[in-house]
Structure formats: structure tokens, C-alpha cells
Amino acid sequence: MIPHQHDLTLRPITGPDELDLFNSLPYVLNDEVGGDLAAGRRRPEWLWLALRGERVVARAGWWTRAEDQHPLVMDIFDINATEGDTDDGVQLLKTALPAVVPAGATPPEYVRFLPADWRDHQHTRQAAGDRMEALEQFTIRASSSSS
């Protein structure tokens, strides 16, 4: 089932044929996603998209060691600044995380590779702030819904 939220489609990729779509948002790890997928360090069901039509408005991805059954880290989380908003990221996490992380398990930590001077560049600083805001909103919503 593919959840729809006000024209927002939330789903994992179907397989390697959708890597270009998944990697349509820029990030330093994009060049590694295909190799990780082939080596078993990523799985299609761990690479999630939030789409409006054919446009990626947010994405999330998890990584693990090839021999592990569950993801170790969420190392990809992006919100398209021109097409999406923080709520799109929250909705993506709200839908993807229960599908990726087994019930009762602690969600993997989020890690992000940023350039050393990221605070000096408005676009990079804003994107990092948007991601953190979405993660904070998701954590608050998840905590209050489980109380």
C-alpha cells in the first residue's frame, strides 16, 4: 500500500532501476548508493521517497553492514527546498520508519556528512536546519502519539 497525504506519495524505491530518481537530490553519498545496494548494505525497502507527481520532495535512506539484518544508521535524509517542506519530511519519516525498523527496536541514529564550512553557506545551513526541524517534529509527534 502506498500512503497518500494531500498529493504526497510515500514509498520505498522498487529496485535499482529507481536509483536515479532516489539520487535526484544532491548528496555526497549518492555515488555510493548503487554499490551499497548491490553489496547488501542497503535494501530497496530502506530507500524511501516522498513524491509529488514525479518530483522527489523528500527522501530517507538507511545503511547497514552487509551481514546485518537491520539498519545501523539513517544516513540519508533530504527535503527538496524548492519542491517540499518540513512537513513532507515528517510525513516520510512517520511512514517509512515503522516499515524499516522492527517493532519495539530502537531506531538507528541519524548521521549526516556536511562540509566543514557548512555554517558559512546559507543554502547548506538552511537545509541542515530544515532536516533537524523535521527530525525534531517527528520525534515530538512520535513521543506524544505513543503516550
C-alpha positions in Angstrom: 0.0 0.0 0.0 1.3 3.4 -0.9 0.1 6.1 1.5 -1.0 9.4 0.0 -1.0 12.7 2.0 -2.5 15.6 0.2 -1.0 14.6 -3.2 2.1 13.2 -1.4 3.1 9.7 -2.3 5.3 7.9 0.3 7.0 4.7 -0.8 10.3 2.8 -1.0 12.1 2.5 -4.3 11.1 -0.5 -6.4 14.7 -1.5 -7.0 18.0 -0.4 -8.7 16.0 1.0 -11.7 14.9 3.8 -9.4 18.3 4.9 -8.1 18.4 7.9 -10.5 15.1 9.1 -9.0 16.3 8.4 -5.4 19.6 10.2 -6.1 17.9 13.2 -7.8 18.6 15.3 -4.7 22.3 16.1 -4.3 24.4 14.5 -1.5 27.9 13.3 -1.2 26.8 9.6 -0.7 24.8 9.4 -3.9 27.7 7.8 -5.8 27.8 5.0 -3.2 24.1 4.1 -3.0 24.1 1.8 -6.1 27.2 -0.1 -4.9 25.8 -0.4 -1.3 22.5 -1.7 -2.8 24.4 -4.3 -4.8 26.5 -5.4 -1.8 23.6 -5.7 0.5 24.4 -2.7 2.7 21.2 -1.0 1.5 17.9 -2.5 0.5 15.2 -1.1 -1.8 12.8 -1.2 1.2 15.2 1.0 3.1 15.3 3.7 0.5 12.2 5.8 0.7 10.8 8.7 -1.3 8.2 11.4 -0.8 6.8 12.3 -4.3 4.5 14.9 -5.7 3.8 13.5 -9.1 7.2 12.6 -10.4 9.1 15.1 -8.3 11.1 14.0 -5.2 10.2 16.3 -2.3 12.0 14.3 0.4 13.9 11.1 0.8 15.3 8.9 3.5 17.8 6.0 3.4 19.2 3.6 5.8 22.6 1.7 5.8 24.0 -1.4 7.5 26.9 -3.8 7.2 26.2 -6.5 4.6 25.8 -9.3 7.1 23.4 -7.4 9.4 19.6 -7.9 9.2 18.6 -4.4 10.5 19.8 -0.9 9.6 22.6 0.6 11.7 22.1 4.3 10.7 19.9 6.5 8.8 22.5 8.4 6.7 20.3 9.9 4.0 17.5 12.4 4.8 16.8 15.2 2.5 14.0 17.7 1.9 13.8 19.4 -1.5 14.0 23.1 -0.6 12.2 24.2 -3.8 9.5 21.5 -4.0 9.0 20.3 -0.5 8.7 21.4 3.1 9.5 20.2 6.6 6.1 18.5 6.9 6.9 16.4 3.9 10.0 15.1 5.7 8.0 14.4 8.8 5.3 12.5 6.9 8.1 10.5 5.2 9.7 9.5 8.5 6.3 8.8 10.0 5.5 6.3 7.2 9.0 4.9 6.5 10.4 4.3 9.9 7.8 1.7 11.1 8.4 -0.2 7.8 12.2 -0.1 8.1 12.7 -0.6 11.9 11.2 -3.7 13.6 8.5 -3.0 16.1 10.0 -2.4 19.6 13.5 -1.8 18.2 15.3 1.4 18.8 15.5 3.5 15.6 19.0 3.9 14.2 20.8 7.1 14.8 20.8 9.8 12.1 24.2 10.8 10.7 25.0 13.4 8.0 28.2 14.3 6.2 28.5 18.1 5.9 31.3 20.2 4.6 33.5 21.8 7.3 32.3 25.3 6.4 28.6 24.4 6.2 27.6 27.2 8.6 29.1 29.7 6.2 26.8 28.9 3.4 23.1 30.0 3.7 21.7 27.1 1.5 23.7 24.4 3.3 22.8 25.9 6.7 19.1 26.2 5.8 19.0 22.6 4.5 20.6 21.3 7.7 18.1 23.3 9.8 15.2 22.0 7.8 16.3 18.4 8.3 16.8 18.9 12.0 13.4 20.6 12.4 11.7 17.7 10.6 13.5 15.2 12.8 12.6 17.1 16.0 8.9 17.4 14.9 8.9 13.7 14.1 10.3 12.8 17.5 7.8 15.0 19.3 4.9 13.7 17.3 6.1 10.1 17.8 6.5 10.6 21.5 3.1 12.2 22.0 1.3 9.5 19.9 2.9 6.7 21.9 2.0 8.2 25.3 
